[in-house]
Amino acid sequence: MFFTWKDIKDIAERIRRTPFEGVSEELRGWRWNEPPVAPMYNVGLGVSDIVSGFCDTGRNVYLKYVLGKREAPNSILRRGSVVHMVHERAVSTAKRLIYSLKRLTGQFFLNYFMAEREKVLADALVAVGEEDRVETEWVVKSLWLKAGLTYSSQLEQALSRSKYLSRETIVSLTIPESAEFAVDGSLIGLSPTLKIDSLLPSGIIVEIKTRPYKPVYELTLAGYALAFESVYEVPIDYGLLLQVVLDRKDRAVRFYRRMIPLGDRVRMEFIERRDRLAEVVANREDPGMPETCSPACPYQHVCNPSPDRVSRRP
C-alpha cells in the first residue's frame, strides 16, 4: 500500500509479462472532442458515481444529482474512508518530515513519524460510529506502523547513496508515489476535481479498494486514465487495483494487487456507462432499483429495499 521503487520495478516486470493488445487511437483521452470519448452531456459526474460498485442501475446518481439526496455513510464505507485517509496522510506526512527535519536518519524520521499517529487516529475516530471504534484503532495503528517502517527503511537506503543528495532527491527516492493526485475530468464530461488514489512513476494509476473485488472496479481505472490523458496527453496503458483486506480475527491488514490492462474494452464500457448515467441526470429519469442492493449503498435510507433484496456481499 505504501509503494517503494522496488515495488514499482516489480510492477514494471509484471506489465512486461501481461498481454496487451493496445488502445485504439479514438479511445484515448486526448480525443476528448471526438466520439466516442466526447461527452454527450456535460453533467460532471465523478468516477466513483459512475462506477460505485453498489448500484447496477445507477440510481445512486439519480438520487444524488437529480433529487439532491444526501448519503448516509455506513460502516463499510467509513472503513474504506479510513484506509484512504491513512494512506494519504502517511504519504504527505513522510514527505513533510523529510523536507523539514534538521537531522535526517531512518531512526530519527521513524520517531517523528510515529509521533504523528495519535493525531491521525483522533481524526479517524471522529469520522466513524461508536461500533467501529475498536476496528478503526487497530487498522490505523497497523497501517501507520507499516508506513513508518517502510519509509524509514527507504530513507536509510537513500541516505547511504551519498551525503550530497538534496532533500527533493531524498523525498523522491523514499516516497515515489503521489497520493490523492488531482486531475480535471471536465474535458470528458466528468468532475473537474477527480482524485486518483495514487499515481506511480511511468504513469501507473492505482485504485485502492476495501470491498471485495468486482470486475466493474476495472472501469474506475479506465475512467481515470481517460481523464489523465485528456489533460496531459500522456498514454496510460495499465492500472493497478489494490485490494486492502482487513482480517478482524487476526487484526491484520493484507494487500492484494491486480494489474489491469486499460485497453479498448474497459474504456468503452466506462464511456457507455458515463453516457447512460449522464442521460439519467440530464433527462431527470429514475432508472429504478437494481435486482439486488449492496449493503454498502449509502442510499438505502432513501430506497428502503426489503431485507431479502440486500445482498450479503458489499
N, C-alpha and C positions, 0 to 999 in steps of 0.2 A: 504493500500500500504506500510505502514511502520509498520512492524509486532512487536507485543508485545508478552509476554508469555501468556497473556490471549487469544490472537488470536490463538496461537499455541494450547492451551488447547481446544478451540472451534473447531479447525480443527481436532484434535485428536478424539474428540467426534463424529464429522461427519464421520470420517473414520470408526469408530466402527459401525456406523449405515449404512454404504454403502456396499451393497452386493459385494462380490469379490470372484471369482472362483479360484484365484491363478494364478501362472505363471508356465508354463511348463519349466522343467529344461533346455531344449535345446534352450529356448528363453531368457535365462539370459545372460547378457553381458559378464560374466566370461567364457562363452563358445565361446569366440571370434575366436577360431581357429577351430571351427567345424561348419558345415552347420546347420541351415540356417544363423546363425549370422556371420560366417566367410565371409568377403567381397569377391565378385567375381573379383573386380578390385580395385587397390589401387590408387584411384583418390584423395581422401582427400577433399570431399565436406563438406561444413558447414551444420548444421541442418537447418538453415534459407534458404539455397539454395534449399534443398530437399523439405521443407515444406514452400514455400514462401507465399502461400495463394492468389497469384495473377496470376499464370500461370499454368493451369491444365496440359498442355503437358510438362512442364519443359523446355520450350525454353529459359527461362532466364539462365538456366545452360549452354546450348549450346552457347549462346551469350557471356557469361562471361568467360567460361573456354576454349572454342574452338576458337571463333573468337576474344576474348580479348576485347570485347566491354565494355565501362565504363557505369556505371549507371548515370542517370540524375535524382537526387533526386527531388521529388515533395512535395507539401505542406502536403500531407497525411503522407508520410514517415518522413519528417522533424518533424512533430508534434510528431510522435512516438519516434523519436530520442531524442527530448527534454525531454519527460516524463522519458525515460530510464536514461538519463544523470542526471536529478534532483534526481531520486531515488538513483543512485549510489553515487552521491556527498553528499546527505543528510546522508546516512549511514556512509560513510567514514569520513565526517566532524564531525558527532556526536561522533564517536569513538575517533578521534584525540583530540577533545576538552576535553573529559573525561580523557584521558591519560595526557594531557598537562596543564590543568588549575590548578593553585595553590590553588585557592579557589573553592570548589565544592558544589554548591547548585543548585536547579532547576532554580531559577531566574537568577543566575549568568550565568549558562550554556545557558539559553534562550537568554540572552542579546548578548553573543558572537556568538551564532549560527545564530541569525537573522542578525548580522552584516556581515555575510558571504554571505547574499542573493544577494547583488549587484554584487559580483564577478561572481556568478553562472548565474545571469541574463545577464550580459555582454557577457559571453561565449555562452549562448544560442542564443542571438540576432545575434552574428556573424555567426551562422550556418543556419539562416533562411532568407527567402526573405523579401523584404520590405512589401509585402502584409500580411505577417504572424507576424509582429512585435507586433501588439496590442494583438493578441491572445496569443502569446508566453509570453508576460509580465504578463498577469493575470494568466496563467497556472503556470508559475514558482513561482509567489508570493503565489498563493493558496497552491501549493504543499509544498513549503518551510515552510510556516506557519504551515501547518498540521504536518509536520515532527518535527518542533520545539516544538510545544505543546505536541505532543505525547512523544517525548524523554525526555523533561523536567519533565513531569509528572511521567514517568517511573523512571527517575533518583531520584526524590524525594522519591518514594516508596523504591527504592534500598537503599538509604542512611538511611532511617528510620529503616532498619533492624538491623544495627549495625554500630558503628563508627570505627570498626576494619577491615572492608572489604578492600581488595586490589583493586587497580584500574582495574586490569584484571577482577575480580569478578564483579565489578560495571558495567563495559562495557558489560559483558555477560548478566547481569540482565536487563540492559537498552535496549540493541540492540541485540536481539538474532539471527538475520539473517546475512548471508554473501552475499553481493551484488556482481554481476559480478563474480561469482565463476568459476574459470578456470578449465577445465578438458580436458585431452588429449583423443581425439577420434580416434587416428590413428590405434589402435588395431582392431577397427571395420570399418576401411576404411573411417573414417571421418577426419576432420581437427584436427591437434594437438593443436589448440588454440580455442576450443569451450568455450563459456562463458554462464553460466546459470544465468538468471536474478537474481534469489535469491535462496539460499539454506537454508532451515529451519532445526532446530534440529529434530532428528529422521529420517532424510533423506527424506524430502519433497521438491521436486523441484517445483519452481514457474516460470511460464512464463507470462510476462506482455504483454498485447495486447491493443492497442488503436483503432484498427479497429474492426468493428462488428464481433461477434462470428461466426466462421465457424467450423464444426466438424473436418475438416482437421487439425486444430490447436492442437488437441489432440495428433497427431502424433509427434509434436515437443517435447512434454514431454516424449514420448516413446523413441525418439532418444537420448535425454539427459540421460534418465535412463539407456539405454544400454551402453552408453559411461561411465557413472559413475560406473556402475557395472563392466565393463571390466577393469577399473584401480584399484578400491578399493575393489572389490568383496564383496560389501555390497548391500543387496537387496533393490531395490527401487520399492515399490508397488503402490504408489499414487503420483500424481502430482496435482498442482493447477494452473488453468488458472485464471489470474486476469485481468478482463476487466476494463480498465480505460475509462470512458465516459466523454467527455468534452462538457458540456452544454453551448453553446455560448450565448444563450438567457439570462440565469441567471448568466452566468460567474461562473459556479460551476463545480467542479470535483467530479465525483461519481465512486464508485468501486463496482464491482460485481464478486463474486468468484464462480468457478465451480470446484468441486472436481472430478478428473479423475482417475479411477482405471486403472492401467497400466498393463492390462492382455494380453493374447495371441493375441487378435485381433489387437489392436493398434500397438503392437510390430511387428507383421508380416506385417501389412500394411506399416509400416515405412521401414522395411527391403526390401520389394518388391520395394518400391519407390526408396530407395537408390540404389539398384542394377540396376533398369531401367535407372536412370539418370546417374549413373557411366558408364553404357554401352554407353549412348549417347556421353559422353566425350571421352571414350576410342576409340570408332569407328568413332568419329567425324561426327555423323549423326544428321541432323537437324530434330527434332521431329515435326516441323511445329507449326503454331499458334493455340491457342485454339479457340473454337467457340465464346467465349466472352472474352474480355480483361478487367482486373480490372483497374480502374482509378489510382490505387496506383502503378501500374507497372512502374519501373524506366527505362524500355527499350522501351517505346512507341516511343521514338525518332528514334529507330532502326527499329522496326516493322511497324510503321506508320499505325496502324489499322484505318479503316474507322470509322467515328463518331457513326454509328449505331451498331458497334461491341463492343464499350466500354460500359460496364455496369454502372449503377448509384451507385451500392453498391461496396465499395472498398474491 
